[in-house]
Amino acid sequence: MLILGETEAIQLWSNNKTGPLAAFGRLDQIVWARVPQFTLPNGVDPSSGLKSAHYELALEGSATSIASGSSIVSPASRGTVTLATNNPFDAPLIDPAYYSAPVDLAIAKESIRAFFRFMAAPAWKGVLVGPTLPLIDNPSDTFLEEFIRNTSSSNAHPTGTAMMSPPDASWGVVNPDLLLKKARGLRIVDASVYPFVPCAHTQASVYIIAERAADIVKAAWAT
Ligand SMILES: Cc1cc2nc3c(=O)[nH]c(=O)nc-3n(C[C@H](O)[C@H](O)[C@H](O)COP(=O)(O)OP(=O)(O)OC[C@H]3O[C@@H](n4cnc5c(N)ncnc54)[C@H](O)[C@@H]3O)c2cc1C
């Protein structure tokens, strides 16, 4: 979204220390929000509860514009990591399978619409000039889908490549005691064991896994 020109912004700051320059910085605000239930395809809700967010908007201001990155916080799409060869030094085949679950696309679209609604609030009247291309006012579903598919990427919180599963499950990589299935004595202690992406940035839950692992290892060696 384009806002006041640089001259007006400097004027506001010089005159009374207000305007966009008063809040100059990166990631000024972060919004965690849910989409309306009716926008979820078949009513399937991938969040962990009614108080958990579906998406995050990271609002970023500069002197002349305001932007937002939108993240789906607990994506339902499941990718794969497969060995390409039996040489451990060869890169694996990674397929994130973005938007293979329709609900992720629905949430992504709704999060952009929410940003537009926020920007249409009366408080912005006379400040905002309009959206920056390629975004347009009142974008259609098709336009948004294409925009999302062309611009999406992962956002620094990859998890779940060695997901935990019940001890007798044929799927999954580690048991609840973090031991690698079908192997002996090897534990995995990091964000790769999450069965799904938590509705949060991932650092704090890595600490929880690590604390839990310390207890498990101490208990195992005490016997
Ligand atoms: C740019 C960025 C910003 C982030 N910001 C936030 C944030 O603001 N808040 C938040 O909650 N989360 C944030 N995260 C996510 C968070 O940092 C990660 O989820 C978390 O660090 C994952 O922990 P981990 O132990 O699974 O992996 P890592 O922290 O990546 O630890 C893996 C370790 O293994 C080591 N290693 C790799 N290969 C080998 C090898 N062959 N032999 C020995 N050691 C090896 C690496 O050097 C590394 O120390 C951010 C991530 C990134 C990339």
The ligand as a Tripos MOL2 file, in Angstrom:
@<TRIPOS>MOLECULE
LIG
   53    58     1     0     0
SMALL
NO_CHARGES

@<TRIPOS>ATOM
      1 C1         16.1050  -16.1490    9.9540 C.3       1 LIG1
      2 C2         15.3140  -16.8800   11.0360 C.ar      1 LIG1
      3 C3         14.6360  -16.1330   11.9740 C.ar      1 LIG1
      4 C4         13.9030  -16.7870   12.9670 C.ar      1 LIG1
      5 N1         13.2490  -16.0340   13.8970 N.ar      1 LIG1
      6 C5         12.5620  -16.6580   14.8680 C.ar      1 LIG1
      7 C6         11.8940  -15.8980   15.8780 C.ar      1 LIG1
      8 O1         11.9320  -14.6590   15.8660 O.2       1 LIG1
      9 N2         11.1930  -16.5530   16.8360 N.ar      1 LIG1
     10 C7         11.1220  -17.9120   16.8550 C.ar      1 LIG1
     11 O2         10.4430  -18.4660   17.7540 O.2       1 LIG1
     12 N3         11.7350  -18.6730   15.9210 N.ar      1 LIG1
     13 C8         12.4740  -18.0750   14.9360 C.ar      1 LIG1
     14 N4         13.1030  -18.8150   13.9810 N.ar      1 LIG1
     15 C9         12.9380  -20.2870   14.0090 C.3       1 LIG1
     16 C10        13.8810  -20.9410   15.0010 C.3       1 LIG1
     17 O3         15.1470  -20.3160   14.9540 O.3       1 LIG1
     18 C11        14.0090  -22.4340   14.6230 C.3       1 LIG1
     19 O4         12.7040  -23.0390   14.6020 O.3       1 LIG1
     20 C12        14.8290  -23.1790   15.6450 C.3       1 LIG1
     21 O5         16.1300  -22.6140   15.7620 O.3       1 LIG1
     22 C13        14.9520  -24.6290   15.2110 C.3       1 LIG1
     23 O6         15.7740  -25.3040   16.1400 O.3       1 LIG1
     24 P1         16.4520  -26.6610   15.7540 P.3       1 LIG1
     25 O7         17.2210  -27.0980   16.9590 O.co2     1 LIG1
     26 O8         15.4390  -27.5880   15.1870 O.co2     1 LIG1
     27 O9         17.4510  -26.3350   14.5380 O.3       1 LIG1
     28 P2         18.6680  -25.3200   14.4800 P.3       1 LIG1
     29 O10        18.5000  -24.1740   15.4520 O.co2     1 LIG1
     30 O11        18.8330  -24.9960   13.0190 O.co2     1 LIG1
     31 O12        19.8800  -26.1740   14.9900 O.3       1 LIG1
     32 C14        20.5170  -27.1470   14.1660 C.3       1 LIG1
     33 C15        21.9620  -27.1920   14.6080 C.3       1 LIG1
     34 O13        22.5810  -28.3220   14.0030 O.3       1 LIG1
     35 C16        23.8420  -27.9350   13.5280 C.3       1 LIG1
     36 N5         24.2100  -28.8720   12.4630 N.ar      1 LIG1
     37 C17        23.6980  -28.9640   11.2230 C.ar      1 LIG1
     38 N6         24.2700  -29.9740   10.5580 N.ar      1 LIG1
     39 C18        25.1490  -30.5330   11.3800 C.ar      1 LIG1
     40 C19        26.0480  -31.6280   11.2550 C.ar      1 LIG1
     41 N7         26.1480  -32.3510   10.1400 N.pl3     1 LIG1
     42 N8         26.8130  -31.9420   12.3250 N.ar      1 LIG1
     43 C20        26.7130  -31.2390   13.4760 C.ar      1 LIG1
     44 N9         25.8950  -30.1930   13.6590 N.ar      1 LIG1
     45 C21        25.1210  -29.8560   12.6050 C.ar      1 LIG1
     46 C22        23.6510  -26.4960   13.0590 C.3       1 LIG1
     47 O14        24.8870  -25.8190   13.0150 O.3       1 LIG1
     48 C23        22.7320  -25.9630   14.1600 C.3       1 LIG1
     49 O15        23.4440  -25.4620   15.2680 O.3       1 LIG1
     50 C24        13.8600  -18.2050   13.0040 C.ar      1 LIG1
     51 C25        14.5630  -18.9350   12.0420 C.ar      1 LIG1
     52 C26        15.2930  -18.2810   11.0630 C.ar      1 LIG1
     53 C27        16.0620  -19.0940   10.0510 C.3       1 LIG1
@<TRIPOS>BOND
     1     1     2 1
     2     2     3 ar
     3     2    52 ar
     4     3     4 ar
     5     4     5 ar
     6     4    50 ar
     7     5     6 ar
     8     6     7 ar
     9     6    13 1
    10     7     8 2
    11     7     9 ar
    12     9    10 ar
    13    10    11 2
    14    10    12 ar
    15    12    13 ar
    16    13    14 ar
    17    14    15 1
    18    14    50 ar
    19    15    16 1
    20    16    17 1
    21    16    18 1
    22    18    19 1
    23    18    20 1
    24    20    21 1
    25    20    22 1
    26    22    23 1
    27    23    24 1
    28    24    25 2
    29    24    26 1
    30    24    27 1
    31    27    28 1
    32    28    29 2
    33    28    30 1
    34    28    31 1
    35    31    32 1
    36    32    33 1
    37    33    34 1
    38    33    48 1
    39    34    35 1
    40    35    36 1
    41    35    46 1
    42    36    37 ar
    43    36    45 ar
    44    37    38 ar
    45    38    39 ar
    46    39    40 ar
    47    39    45 ar
    48    40    41 1
    49    40    42 ar
    50    42    43 ar
    51    43    44 ar
    52    44    45 ar
    53    46    47 1
    54    46    48 1
    55    48    49 1
    56    50    51 ar
    57    51    52 ar
    58    52    53 1
@<TRIPOS>SUBSTRUCTURE
     1 LIG1         1 GROUP 0 **** ****
